[in-house]
């Protein structure tokens, strides 16, 4: 979280604060414990989606709509991806709703 870039959990902290006025813990693992679980079929805009990319809860994004989510990627910066992309589909852990 500096001028050099932002990681996924710092991005969700900033986005949720700016857009929804919500405060989140700093790491994806801590963010996973916030709110209440929602099924993939019940996702709504603003829900947090979590992935196992390096072991356990290690990546987070914010659900948009139509199966798309926004997140910060170490290799590509802030981007929009699809939950059904092969990479993310295999690594999906679950989602939480904060509001």
N, C-alpha and C positions, 0 to 999 in steps of 0.2 A: 504494500500500500504506500507507494511513493511515486516520484516523478518518473521512475524507471518502469512502472507498471503496477498492475493490481492483480491479485489472485482471485479465485472464484468466490471465496467467502467474504473478502473485503468488498468485492463488487456487489454481492447480495446485501451486505450491510448498508452500503451507500444507496443502492437502488430502493430498498425497502424503506429506508429513512426518508429519502427524497420524495418518493411517489406515495407511500402509504403512512408516513409519519411513525413508523415502527422501529424500535431499537432491537438489534439482534446481537447475540454473542459473536465473537470474532471468527471462530473456526467452524468449518462445515460439520464436524462431529458434534460440537455444542449446539449448532443451529438445528441439527436433526432431532434434538431433544425438546425443541420448542413447539408450541402449538399442538394440534392433534392430527393423527394420521388420516389420510384420505386415499381412497383407491385410485388407481390409474384411470379408471373409467369415469371418475367423478372430479377430475382435475378442473380447477377454475383459474382464471387469470390471477396472478399474484401468489399462487401456491409455490412452495419451495420443492424442487425435485432433487433427489440425491442419488449418487452413484458411487460404486466401488471401483476406483481407477488404479489405486496403489495399495489396497488393503483396507478393509472396513469402509466407513463413511469418509470419502476422500475428495468428493467433488459435489458442488451444488450449483443449481441454476434457478431461475424464476420462470415459471410456466406463463406462457402468453396465451395462446389459443391454437386450435387446429393441430394439436400434437407438437407445437413448437415451443421452445424455451430459449431464454437468453442467458448467457453465461460468459465468464472470462476463461479463455483457454491460454495455457502457457505458450503454446506454439503459434496461435493465430489471433490473440487479443480477444476483445469482446465480440461475440458472434451469436448468431441464432442458429440452433440446430433442431433436428427432429428426433423425438423420443424413439422412433422406429429405425433410425440410422443403426446399422449393425453394431457399431462400437458402443453406442449408448444403450441399445436394447439389451445387450448381454450384461451390462454393468449396472442397470437400474436397480436401486434398492427400495425406493418408496418416496412418498411425498407427505408434506405436512401443510396444514392451513393455519395461519396465524391469526386470522380475524374471524 
